[in-house]
Amino acid sequence: MSLRNLSPRTALIIFVVLVVFVLAQATWWVVFMARLTDEKVDIASELGAGAEYVELLHRQEISRQIMLGSEGVVFLLLILLGTWLIYRSLRQAEKLRRRQENFLMAVTHELKTPLTSINVYLDTLQSEKVPAAKKHAVIPRIKQDLRRLERLVNDILAAGRFDAGGFELSLQRTDLSVLLHSVADGIVDLVSDVEIDLVREIEPGIIVQADAPILSRAVAAILDNAVKYSGGERADIRIALRQRKRRAEISIADKGIGMATSELSLIFDRFYRVGHELTRSSRGSGLGLYLCREMIRAHGGEVVARTEGPGHGAEFIITLPRDKGQ
């Protein structure tokens, strides 16, 4: 069995066994050295050595044991540290492997669904039995599926550019208020299978230095996430923009299914998605929030998530530095 195929439980068992073995060896070594010292003192006494010599011999052996014991403790700690690092690496590798497997299954699903729909729509367009009015009605659906495929491909390419460190921004003075209205309009127009009740509390005239297309994608990723996890056929979302001293604060809150508070530190990780791809009903690749965080950070901002637990929705807060000339 190779190390990459070890399960977390097997890795934990190996780690515990190694720790117990090292501690047992250290204990045996201490006992052995103590007995050896006593034997040397006893032999010196039996050979008629004076009390002063026996005491000197005892002190020398104790000093030697302390020196060797100190070195042994250092080596023991190094061995335990190395063993723990190996165990932690195995666990991290296993988590990454599972997330990559989930990502591949998610991407397969995200590609298969729109491609299947497009194929059905094309068959409809080619059929002579379908009225012209119905043929005309499927064209917007084809465009919607194509946009969905385009977004997925762009997300994968963007993730690769971030990993390679080759993602550069073209910063310009941007009216963040106008940008948020545009992104909100785009989400409403893009989604057709969920009724969206989008409340806007956007202060006008807030200017930031931003790459407008990139920042729009970051905000759209959070809005898309709110729609995906609405938990039904209706999504109640509130998007707000306010000034906070020298920063702009964007708040996107929903009343969806929420999440466990323990997942707040994980949802921005690459490939991370709640649950298993074979049983999960929500769409997505696990890259949206990861890319959102990286894009916001590239703008000198931060994004955090809040929730009161499952069933209580979630709130995402983006902070960006305002333009110095404002």
N, C-alpha and C positions, 0 to 999 in steps of 0.2 A: 504494500500500500504506500503510495507516494504521499508526501506531506500535503500537497494541494488537495488531496481527496479526503483528508481527515475531517471528521465532523467535529463541531464544537465540543460535544460531550466526550469524544475520544481524546481530543486535545487536552481537555480539562483533566481527564484521568491520567494521561501521560505526565502532565504538569505536576499533579499531586504525588504521583509515584516517584518522580525525580526529586521532589522536595523532601519526601519522607526518606528516600535513600540517602540523600546528602546529609540530612540531619542525623540519621542513624550512623553513618560513617564518622561524622564529627564527634558524636557522643562516644563511639567506640574508641576513637583516637585519644580523647581526653582521658578516659578510664585507663587505657593502655599506658599512657605516659605517666599517670599517677602511680600505677603499679610498678612501673619500671624504676621510678624514683625511690619508692619504698624498698625495692629489692636492692638497689645500689647502696642505700644507707644500711640495710641489714647486713649485706656482705661486708661492708667496711667495718661494722661493729664486730662481726664474727671474727674478722682477721686481726682484731686487737687494736684498731685505730683509736686514737684519742678522741675525747668528746669534742674538743675544739675542731679537729679535722672532720669529724662526722657532721658537726653543725655547719662547717664551711661547705662541705660536699652537698648537704641538703639545700643550703641557700643557692649554690650554683645551679643545682638541678631545677630548683623552683624558678630561678631567673631564666634558665634556658626554656623551661616550659612556657613561661609567660611570653617570651619572645616568639617561640614557635606557635604558641596559641594565638598571639596577635596576628601573625602571618596567616595562620589557618582561618581565623575569623574573616580576614580580608578576602581570602580566596573563596571562602564559603559564601560571603555576600555577593561576590562577583558571579559565582556559579548560579546562585538564586536569582540575581538580576538578569543574567543571560537567559535562564530558563523562563523567567516571567516575560521577557521581551519576545522570545520565540513563541510562547503561548499567545501573547497579545497579537503578534503578527499573524498567527494562524487564524485567530478569531476575526481580525480585520479582513484578511484575505477571503474568508468564508462569507462575510457580510457583503463584500464587494462582488464576489462571484454570484451570490443570490440576486443582488440588485441588477447585475448585468443580465442574468437570465430573465428576470422580470422585465427589464428594458426590452430585450429582444422579443419576448412574447407580446409586450405592449405595442411595440412598433409593428410587429406582424399584424396585430389586430387593427391598429390604426391605418395600415396600408390596405388591408383586405376589405374593410368595411366600405370605404368610399369607392374603391375600385369595383367592388361588386355592384354598388349602386349605379356607378357610371355605366357599367356594362348593361344593366337592366334598362337604364334610361336610353342608351343608344339603340337597344333592341326596340324600344318603344318608338323612337324616331324613325326607324327603318320600316316599321310595320305599316302596311297600307290599311289595316283595319282600325287603327287609332285615329280619331278625329284630329284635325289640325289644331284645334283649341287646346286639347290635352297635350299634344306634342309641344306646343309653345309653352305650356305650364311647367314642363320638366327642365327647360333650359336653365332657369335660375337655380334649380337644385343641382344640376351638373356643375354650374359655376361655384356653388357653395362647397361641393365635395372637392373640387379642384383647389379652392382656397385652403381647405383643410389639409390636403396633401402638401401644398406649398408651404404652409406654416410648419408642418412636421419636418420637411426637408430643411427648411431654414433653421429650425431649432437644432437639428443634428449638426449642421455645418457651423452654426454659431458656437455650439459646445466645443467642437473641435478647435475653433480659432481661439477660444478662451484658454483651453488646455495648452495650446502651442504658444500662448503669449503674443499672438499676432493680431489682437483685436484693438483697433484704434478708433477713437471717437473724433468727430468733426463738430466741435463745440461752437455754438452760436447763441446770441441772445434769443431766448424763446419765451413766448407768453405761455406759461404753464397752464393758465386757466383755459385758454383756447385749446391747447393740446388735450386736456382732460375731456372737454366737451366732445372733441373729435373722436377720441378713443371710445368714449361711452356710446356715441352714435354708431360707431363701427361694430361694437359688440351687439347692440340691439339688432342691427341689420343682418349680422352674420348668423345669429342663432335663430332657428325656426322651430325647434322641437320643444322649447321651454318658453313660457311666458315670463317676461322680465319686467319687474316693477323697479325701476331705477330712480332713486331719489338723489338729486344733485344739490349739494350745498357748497358751491364753488365760488370763492371770493375772486372777483375780477382783477386783472392787471398785475398778477404776480409773475415776475420775470426771473428766469434762471438761465445759467449757461448750460446748454444741453445739446446733445445730438438728437434732434426731434424724432427721427424714425426709431432709433434705439430705445429712447425713453418711452415712446409710445408702445413698443413691444413689451417692455417691462411692466407697464401698467395694465396692458391688455392681458398679460399672463395671469395677473391676480384676478381681474374681472372674469376671465375665462374659468379660473379655478372656482370662483364663487358660483358660477352658473353650473359647473359640473357637479358640485357637491351641494346643490340646492335641496336635494332629497325628494324631489317631486317634479311636477310639471310647471311649477311656478318658482321663480327666484326673486326674493326680496333683497335688494342691494342698495346700500347708501354709499355714495362717493362724496367726500368732502375735501376741500382745500382751504387751508388757513395759513396765515403768517405767524411764525414763532420767532420773534426777534430777527436774527439774520438768517433764518432758515425757513423753508417752506415745508409744510406738513400735509401729506396726502393720507387720508384715511379711507379704506375700503372695507365696509362691514357687511356681513350677510347673516341670514337667519337659517342657514342650512344645517347639515348634519353635524358640523363641528368636528372636533377631534380630541383625543386624550392629551392632557397637558404634557405628558412625557414625550409626545411627538413634536412639540414645538421646536426642539433643537435639531430635529432630523428632516423636517419637510423641505428645507432648502438644500439638502444634500443631493448630489447628482444621482439619478436613477431611483431615488427613494419614492415609494408609493405605499400607501396603507393597504394591507391585505395581500392577497395572492392573485396573480394575473388570471388564473383559471377560474376564480370565483368572483372577481371584482367586476362590477357592472359599469363603473364610470370609465370614460375614455381618458386618454392621456398617455404620455411616454415617460413621465418622471423627470423631464428636463425643464419644464416651464418655470417652476419656482427657482430652480437652480440658476437658470439663465437670468431670471429677474434679479436675484441677489447680485450676481456678477455685474449686470448692466448698471444697477443702482450704485454699486461700489465704484465702478469706473467713473461715475459722475461725482464722486466724492460724497455720496450719501449712504444711508443705511436703511434696511427694511427689517421689520420685526413682525411677529405674529402673536396674537393673543386669542385666548378662548377660555370659556368657563367649563369646558368639557363637552363630551358628545351630546348632541341635541340642542346645543346652545349657540350654534353658529361660530363664526370666527371674524376677527378683525385684523387687517394688515395695515401697518403704518409705515409710510415712506417719508423720510426726511431728506431734503436736498438743500444745499447752500444757495441762497438767493443771489442774484446778480449784484455786484458791488456798486454798480451805478444806479441802482434803484433807490 
